[in-house]
Amino acid sequence: MKKKWRLFRLCTFNPVIVRWVRRSANLESLKDRLIRAGMLTIHQIVAKLGIDRSTVLAWRGNGRLNGRVCSDRGEWLYWLPDGRKIPSTRRTVTSPARGAV
């Protein structure tokens, strides 16, 4: 009976294979290409908007900031919102006593 060889390692892409292909073809990583296109890291967004990291995560969850995963480690990059669309960090306080604070 003849043995059947199965090459499972060659059937699926994984981070190691992708990295090898990228390096052998001298291709930039997705993260580098997105940064070159103008996307920012969470640290850069925090510095530019003057907000906390948790606020960035909350805004991403609420759809106020557009971003995308850029690596297999779960790193995110974000588009800087233009001046008209920067979400407000100011909280409004409402009182049930009609204007009493």
C-alpha positions as CSV (number, residue, x, y, z in Angstrom):
1,M,0.0,0.0,0.0
2,K,1.4,3.4,-1.0
3,K,1.6,6.2,1.6
4,K,-0.3,9.4,0.9
5,W,1.6,12.5,1.8
6,R,-0.4,15.3,3.1
7,L,1.2,18.7,3.3
8,F,-1.0,20.5,5.8
9,R,1.6,23.1,6.5
10,L,1.5,24.2,2.9
11,C,-2.3,24.2,2.6
12,T,-3.1,27.1,5.0
13,F,-1.6,30.5,5.5
14,N,-0.4,31.4,8.9
15,P,1.6,34.4,10.2
16,V,4.9,32.7,9.6
17,I,4.2,31.9,6.0
18,V,2.8,35.4,5.4
19,R,5.9,37.0,7.0
20,W,8.1,34.8,4.8
21,V,6.3,35.8,1.6
22,R,6.4,39.5,2.6
23,R,10.1,39.4,3.3
24,S,11.0,37.4,0.2
25,A,9.1,39.8,-2.0
26,N,10.2,42.9,-0.1
27,L,6.5,43.9,0.7
28,E,5.6,46.3,3.4
29,S,3.4,45.0,6.3
30,L,-0.3,46.0,6.4
31,K,0.5,48.2,9.4
32,D,3.2,50.1,7.6
33,R,1.0,50.6,4.5
34,L,-1.9,51.9,6.6
35,I,0.3,54.3,8.6
36,R,1.7,55.6,5.3
37,A,-1.9,56.1,4.1
38,G,-2.5,58.4,7.2
39,M,-3.9,56.1,9.9
40,L,-2.7,56.6,13.4
41,T,-1.8,54.4,16.4
42,I,-3.8,54.6,19.6
43,H,-1.0,56.5,21.2
44,Q,-1.0,59.1,18.4
45,I,-4.8,59.5,18.6
46,V,-4.6,60.0,22.4
47,A,-1.9,62.7,21.9
48,K,-3.7,64.5,19.1
49,L,-7.2,64.5,20.6
50,G,-6.1,64.9,24.2
51,I,-8.3,62.1,25.4
52,D,-7.7,58.9,27.4
53,R,-7.0,55.5,25.9
54,S,-10.2,54.1,27.3
55,T,-12.1,56.9,25.6
56,V,-10.6,55.9,22.2
57,L,-11.7,52.3,22.8
58,A,-15.2,53.4,23.8
59,W,-15.5,55.7,20.8
60,R,-14.4,52.9,18.5
61,G,-17.1,50.7,20.1
62,N,-19.7,53.4,19.6
63,G,-18.7,54.0,16.0
64,R,-17.4,57.5,16.7
65,L,-13.9,56.6,15.5
66,N,-13.1,54.6,12.5
67,G,-10.4,52.0,12.8
68,R,-9.3,48.6,11.8
69,V,-7.1,45.8,13.0
70,C,-3.7,45.9,11.4
71,S,-1.8,42.9,12.7
72,D,-2.3,39.4,14.0
73,R,-1.6,40.7,17.5
74,G,-4.8,42.7,17.6
75,E,-3.3,46.1,17.1
76,W,-5.6,48.8,15.8
77,L,-5.0,51.9,13.6
78,Y,-7.5,54.8,13.5
79,W,-8.4,57.5,11.1
80,L,-8.1,61.0,12.6
81,P,-11.6,62.5,12.4
82,D,-11.7,65.8,10.6
83,G,-12.5,69.0,12.6
84,R,-16.2,68.8,12.1
85,K,-16.5,65.2,13.3
86,I,-14.4,65.1,16.5
87,P,-16.7,63.7,19.1
88,S,-17.3,65.8,22.1
89,T,-15.6,64.8,25.4
90,R,-17.9,67.2,27.3
91,R,-20.6,65.5,29.3
92,T,-24.0,67.2,29.6
93,V,-25.7,67.1,33.0
94,T,-29.4,67.0,33.1
95,S,-31.5,67.6,36.1
96,P,-35.0,66.3,36.8
97,A,-35.7,69.5,38.7
98,R,-36.0,71.7,35.6
99,G,-32.7,73.6,35.5
100,A,-31.6,72.9,39.1
101,V,-28.1,71.6,39.2
